Amino acid sequence: MITHRAGIVADAAIEILAERGMRGLTHRAVDEAAGLPQGSTSNHARTRSALLELTLNRLAEREAAVFSAFAPGVSVSPADLAGLLAQAVHHALSAGRSATVARYELALEAIRRPELRAVYDEIGRGFREPAIALMAAAGSPDPVRHGHRLVAFAEGLLFYAVVGAGETPSPAELRAAFADFIAGCLR
């Protein structure tokens, strides 16, 4: 769990990554964006690697709240699951767009930084495991495979809309897309 002050630093870093990209992320820029005295970011993340890791952990913390609506082991209808996923993806493309863009910046950076890759991979397990559990709860005959594909499908929808390759889908369009995906898995 990230402390309140570290959360302020990480939230400012998320906004900077979304607005300026990886090159714009500096300790000084985070201090300014957060409205903190100079040097405050360094108190929470001494190095650039530490700042990236703090930011990635904050993103994971914020995004994990989406899955808190479903308790592990509880049955969920395919329609309810499609609705949950549509809501989560729509949020990531609207109110959470900055976080989505920042996450993609960090994902690309993780390709070049093994220490960040390890954090990114560990956090990724925190999303794949709930997806597997949700697919099992919806009645999937192969929840591991379908859970992994669900994550890939959701990421594809997000990336396609964020990079401007397509229009941002409406909640109804997302619900229909996830309903179709889930129905295909349950056949």
Summary of the structure (lengths in Angstrom):
residues: 187
radius of gyration: 17.5
end to end distance: 39.6
largest distance: 57.4
contacts: 580
relative contact order: 0.13
helix: 79%
strand: 0%
